[in-house]
Amino acid sequence: MIDELARAAETAATVSASTDAEVADKAAGLLVEWAEQFDPALLRRMGTRILDHVAPDLADAAAAAALEAEAARAARDRHVTISEQTGGRLRLSGTLDAEAAALLRAVIDPLGAPSGSDDTRSAGERRHDALADVCRLALSIGELPENGGDPAQIVVMTSYDGLTQLLGAGAGAGAGALDIGPHLTSDAVRRLA
């Protein structure tokens, strides 16, 4: 409840910064009255639209200003961190703005859905595989910008014997390696090829 009152006070401060003292006092009084009547979740939702009740003519402008402030905060806070791990693995973490989050969900959610009742992968494993699928699709289009003068690509090295094993029915151990070092299973080399 204290959290909701703090948010309501912040809303009242925003109202007072953009309106006259009479409207701000009316908003603060109404929020205190509502705090006695409504549960915290409902109070939070009501507090975000306080101007609809005390100054409807200002509500749209205040909502637009709040949306712009949130967009600016999201743009400032957006980032993706990629940390190298052993064995060629990477750790991803970050915060996406609403637009990038919508784009990611639009491609990851359908690709990361269970492939059937026998799909035993966890949700995290399915999202991992979906991200890999998105990267494969992006590489296959061939329209990515160059990287150091070369087209965006993955370089897999293998021996002639390793290649013939891959093309045949063999599943030789250590059938290939990435040009950046890590060794790959024959299945991984086959997928990348």
C-alpha positions as CSV (number, residue, x, y, z in Angstrom):
1,M,0.0,0.0,0.0
2,I,2.8,2.4,0.8
3,D,4.3,1.8,-2.7
4,E,0.9,2.7,-4.3
5,L,0.6,5.8,-2.2
6,A,4.2,6.8,-3.2
7,R,3.2,6.3,-6.9
8,A,0.0,8.3,-6.3
9,A,2.1,11.1,-4.7
10,E,4.4,11.0,-7.7
11,T,1.3,11.3,-9.9
12,A,0.1,14.3,-7.9
13,A,3.5,15.9,-8.2
14,T,3.4,15.4,-11.9
15,V,-0.1,17.0,-12.0
16,S,1.1,19.9,-9.9
17,A,4.1,20.5,-12.2
18,S,1.8,20.7,-15.2
19,T,-1.3,22.4,-13.8
20,D,-2.3,25.0,-11.3
21,A,-2.3,24.6,-7.5
22,E,-6.1,24.1,-7.3
23,V,-6.1,21.1,-9.7
24,A,-3.1,19.6,-7.9
25,D,-4.7,20.0,-4.5
26,K,-7.9,18.4,-5.9
27,A,-5.9,15.5,-7.3
28,A,-4.0,14.9,-4.1
29,G,-7.2,15.0,-2.0
30,L,-8.9,12.5,-4.4
31,L,-5.9,10.1,-4.3
32,V,-6.0,10.2,-0.4
33,E,-9.7,9.5,-0.5
34,W,-9.3,6.6,-2.9
35,A,-6.5,5.2,-0.8
36,E,-9.0,4.6,1.9
37,Q,-11.5,2.9,-0.4
38,F,-9.6,0.8,-2.9
39,D,-7.0,-2.0,-2.9
40,P,-3.4,-1.1,-3.9
41,A,-3.6,-2.5,-7.4
42,L,-6.7,-0.6,-8.3
43,L,-5.4,2.5,-6.7
44,R,-2.3,2.3,-8.9
45,R,-4.4,2.1,-12.0
46,M,-6.7,4.9,-10.9
47,G,-3.7,7.1,-10.0
48,T,-2.3,6.9,-13.5
49,R,-5.5,8.5,-14.8
50,I,-6.2,11.0,-12.0
51,L,-6.4,13.9,-14.5
52,D,-9.4,12.3,-16.1
53,H,-11.3,13.0,-12.9
54,V,-9.9,16.4,-11.8
55,A,-9.0,18.1,-15.1
56,P,-10.2,16.1,-18.1
57,D,-9.1,18.9,-20.5
58,L,-5.5,18.3,-19.4
59,A,-5.6,14.5,-19.2
60,D,-4.6,13.8,-22.9
61,A,-1.7,16.3,-22.7
62,A,-0.4,14.8,-19.4
63,A,-0.8,11.2,-20.8
64,A,1.2,12.2,-23.9
65,A,3.9,13.8,-21.7
66,A,4.0,10.7,-19.5
67,L,4.3,8.4,-22.5
68,E,7.1,10.6,-23.9
69,A,8.9,10.5,-20.5
70,E,8.6,6.7,-20.4
71,A,9.9,6.4,-24.0
72,A,12.9,8.6,-23.1
73,R,13.6,6.4,-20.0
74,A,13.3,3.2,-22.0
75,A,15.7,4.6,-24.7
76,R,18.2,5.6,-22.0
77,D,18.0,2.2,-20.3
78,R,18.1,-0.1,-23.3
79,H,21.1,-2.3,-23.7
80,V,22.3,-5.8,-24.4
81,T,25.4,-7.2,-22.8
82,I,27.2,-10.1,-24.4
83,S,29.8,-11.8,-22.2
84,E,32.2,-14.4,-23.5
85,Q,32.2,-17.8,-21.7
86,T,34.3,-20.9,-22.0
87,G,33.8,-23.2,-25.0
88,G,32.6,-20.5,-27.4
89,R,29.5,-19.8,-25.4
90,L,28.0,-16.4,-24.7
91,R,25.9,-15.0,-21.9
92,L,23.2,-12.5,-22.9
93,S,21.5,-10.1,-20.6
94,G,19.9,-6.7,-21.2
95,T,16.8,-4.5,-21.2
96,L,14.8,-3.9,-24.4
97,D,12.7,-0.9,-25.1
98,A,9.0,-1.6,-25.9
99,E,9.5,-1.6,-29.7
100,A,12.5,-4.0,-29.6
101,A,10.6,-6.2,-27.0
102,A,7.6,-6.4,-29.4
103,L,9.9,-7.4,-32.3
104,L,11.7,-10.0,-30.3
105,R,8.4,-11.5,-29.0
106,A,6.9,-11.5,-32.5
107,V,9.7,-13.8,-33.7
108,I,10.7,-15.7,-30.6
109,D,7.2,-16.6,-29.3
110,P,6.1,-18.6,-32.4
111,L,9.5,-20.2,-32.9
112,G,9.9,-21.0,-29.2
113,A,6.5,-22.7,-28.9
114,P,6.6,-26.4,-28.1
115,S,6.9,-28.4,-31.3
116,G,4.6,-31.1,-30.0
117,S,3.6,-33.2,-27.0
118,D,6.9,-35.0,-27.2
119,D,9.0,-31.7,-26.9
120,T,10.8,-32.0,-23.6
121,R,12.8,-28.8,-23.9
122,S,12.3,-26.2,-21.2
123,A,10.9,-22.8,-22.1
124,G,14.4,-21.3,-21.8
125,E,15.8,-24.0,-24.1
126,R,13.0,-23.3,-26.6
127,R,13.7,-19.6,-26.5
128,H,17.4,-20.3,-27.0
129,D,16.7,-22.5,-30.1
130,A,14.3,-19.8,-31.4
131,L,17.0,-17.1,-31.1
132,A,19.4,-19.4,-33.0
133,D,16.7,-19.9,-35.7
134,V,16.3,-16.1,-36.0
135,C,20.0,-15.8,-36.5
136,R,20.1,-18.5,-39.1
137,L,17.3,-16.8,-41.0
138,A,19.1,-13.4,-40.8
139,L,22.3,-15.0,-42.2
140,S,20.4,-16.8,-45.0
141,I,18.9,-13.6,-46.3
142,G,22.3,-12.3,-47.2
143,E,21.4,-8.7,-46.5
144,L,23.4,-8.1,-43.3
145,P,26.1,-5.4,-43.4
146,E,29.7,-6.4,-43.9
147,N,31.8,-7.2,-41.0
148,G,35.4,-6.1,-41.5
149,G,35.0,-6.0,-45.2
150,D,33.6,-9.6,-45.4
151,P,30.0,-10.6,-45.6
152,A,28.4,-11.7,-42.4
153,Q,29.1,-15.4,-42.2
154,I,30.1,-18.3,-40.0
155,V,33.3,-20.1,-40.9
156,V,33.5,-23.8,-40.1
157,M,36.8,-25.7,-40.8
158,T,36.9,-29.4,-41.3
159,S,39.2,-31.9,-42.9
160,Y,38.5,-33.8,-46.1
161,D,37.9,-36.9,-44.1
162,G,35.6,-35.0,-41.7
163,L,33.7,-33.6,-44.6
164,T,33.2,-37.1,-46.2
165,Q,32.0,-38.4,-42.9
166,L,29.5,-35.6,-42.6
167,L,28.2,-36.2,-46.1
168,G,28.0,-39.9,-45.6
169,A,26.3,-41.6,-42.7
170,G,29.2,-41.2,-40.4
171,A,29.1,-39.2,-37.2
172,G,32.8,-38.6,-36.6
173,A,33.9,-37.0,-33.4
174,G,35.2,-33.5,-33.7
175,A,34.1,-33.2,-37.3
176,G,34.8,-29.4,-37.4
177,A,35.7,-26.2,-35.6
178,L,34.8,-22.6,-35.8
179,D,37.4,-20.2,-37.1
180,I,37.3,-18.5,-33.7
181,G,38.4,-21.8,-32.0
182,P,35.6,-24.0,-30.5
183,H,35.2,-27.5,-31.8
184,L,31.9,-28.6,-33.1
185,T,30.0,-31.9,-33.2
186,S,29.2,-33.4,-36.5
187,D,25.5,-32.5,-35.9
188,A,26.4,-28.8,-35.3
189,V,28.6,-28.8,-38.5
190,R,25.8,-30.3,-40.5
191,R,23.3,-27.7,-39.2
192,L,25.6,-24.8,-40.0
193,A,26.4,-26.2,-43.4
